[in-house]
Amino acid sequence: MKKKSRPDEMFVGVVRVEVLIPSAFSLKDKRNVLRGVKDSVFSRTGVRIMELSGDDKWNFSSLGFAVVSSKEAEVKKWVEDVLRILSENGDIEVIKKGVDYFKYE
């Protein structure tokens, strides 16, 4: 039997991903690649990704995103979908990822 979420429950998924950008040889190259990656994720999932650090390095970036829902399964699906899109993208290489899930009542 499927457990129903209470209306006052809130589930949060927080993700930090470190990526290499092998095709970038300048900060301009990097910005173009990341713009495409972020736009692709947003158009397919509605999730916005933010660059957290590495803005001074032309072939590396640390990216982050968070998703919130009253349904735990929905949060996990969003996180899995975004991570799959990132890992399948040929312009970047995911080298490290950290995922945390929280439940607030």
TIDRENPA-947552 format. One record per residue (C-alpha): x, y, z; residue in three letters. Coordinates in Angstrom, 3 decimals, always signed. Layout:
% residues N
         X         Y         Z  rest
         X         Y         Z   ALA
...
***
This chain:
% residues 105
         X         Y         Z  rest
    +0.000    +0.000    +0.000   MET
    +1.378    +3.382    -0.997   LYS
    +1.998    +5.827    +1.834   LYS
    +0.271    +9.170    +1.305   LYS
    +2.120   +12.397    +2.084   SER
    +0.602   +14.674    +4.635   ARG
    -0.089   +18.149    +3.259   PRO
    +2.278   +19.737    +5.785   ASP
    +5.237   +17.499    +4.887   GLU
    +7.985   +18.925    +2.724   MET
   +10.699   +16.889    +1.046   PHE
   +13.902   +18.495    -0.248   VAL
   +16.662   +17.132    -2.447   GLY
   +19.931   +19.086    -2.518   VAL
   +22.664   +18.224    -5.024   VAL
   +26.195   +19.442    -5.654   ARG
   +28.004   +18.189    -8.756   VAL
   +31.583   +18.816    -9.850   GLU
   +32.179   +18.650   -13.581   VAL
   +35.061   +18.814   -16.019   LEU
   +34.533   +20.562   -19.344   ILE
   +37.085   +18.976   -21.697   PRO
   +36.093   +21.050   -24.724   SER
   +36.595   +24.383   -22.914   ALA
   +39.859   +26.214   -23.547   PHE
   +38.718   +29.591   -22.198   SER
   +36.191   +31.000   -19.752   LEU
   +34.033   +31.949   -22.752   LYS
   +34.013   +28.312   -23.944   ASP
   +33.085   +27.199   -20.450   LYS
   +30.216   +29.706   -20.173   ARG
   +28.818   +28.555   -23.526   ASN
   +28.946   +24.879   -22.548   VAL
   +27.394   +25.482   -19.125   LEU
   +24.664   +27.669   -20.583   ARG
   +23.709   +24.820   -22.921   GLY
   +23.802   +22.269   -20.109   VAL
   +21.698   +24.407   -17.774   LYS
   +19.191   +25.257   -20.513   ASP
   +18.866   +21.581   -21.457   SER
   +18.180   +20.540   -17.871   VAL
   +15.643   +23.332   -17.392   PHE
   +13.774   +22.620   -20.620   SER
   +13.519   +18.902   -19.815   ARG
   +12.809   +19.062   -16.063   THR
   +11.999   +22.624   -15.013   GLY
   +14.960   +22.523   -12.586   VAL
   +17.376   +25.459   -12.526   ARG
   +21.082   +24.775   -11.958   ILE
   +23.452   +27.323   -10.427   MET
   +27.223   +27.536   -10.776   GLU
   +28.592   +27.463    -7.221   LEU
   +32.341   +27.723    -7.705   SER
   +35.096   +27.265   -10.198   GLY
   +34.189   +30.438   -12.039   ASP
   +37.874   +31.303   -12.380   ASP
   +38.797   +27.934   -13.940   LYS
   +38.079   +27.355   -17.617   TRP
   +37.659   +23.563   -17.531   ASN
   +36.021   +22.923   -14.139   PHE
   +32.825   +23.919   -12.388   SER
   +30.850   +23.087    -9.299   SER
   +27.103   +23.120    -9.910   LEU
   +24.174   +22.890    -7.534   GLY
   +20.426   +22.558    -7.496   PHE
   +17.606   +21.826    -5.073   ALA
   +14.100   +20.482    -5.563   VAL
   +11.144   +20.656    -3.189   VAL
    +7.831   +18.801    -3.143   SER
    +5.224   +17.425    -0.773   SER
    +5.966   +14.000    -2.300   LYS
    +9.217   +12.196    -1.544   GLU
    +9.066   +10.085    -4.719   ALA
    +8.719   +13.211    -6.853   GLU
   +11.835   +14.780    -5.312   VAL
   +13.876   +11.618    -5.888   LYS
   +12.668   +11.380    -9.498   LYS
   +13.649   +15.005   -10.221   TRP
   +17.106   +14.475    -8.723   VAL
   +17.622   +11.225   -10.663   GLU
   +16.397   +12.835   -13.900   ASP
   +18.755   +15.811   -13.604   VAL
   +21.730   +13.619   -12.693   LEU
   +20.975   +11.342   -15.665   ARG
   +20.774   +14.307   -18.043   ILE
   +24.096   +15.634   -16.724   LEU
   +25.837   +12.255   -16.978   SER
   +24.562   +11.706   -20.529   GLU
   +25.719   +15.130   -21.709   ASN
   +28.792   +14.735   -23.898   GLY
   +30.081   +18.263   -23.223   ASP
   +30.794   +17.667   -19.534   ILE
   +32.183   +14.892   -17.351   GLU
   +30.694   +14.472   -13.878   VAL
   +33.626   +13.759   -11.558   ILE
   +31.930   +14.062    -8.167   LYS
   +28.399   +14.313    -6.851   LYS
   +26.806   +14.724    -3.470   GLY
   +23.105   +14.213    -2.838   VAL
   +21.191   +14.872    +0.376   ASP
   +17.499   +14.376    +1.091   TYR
   +15.631   +16.053    +3.914   PHE
   +12.113   +15.780    +5.281   LYS
   +10.531   +18.694    +7.084   TYR
    +7.266   +18.429    +9.008   GLU
***
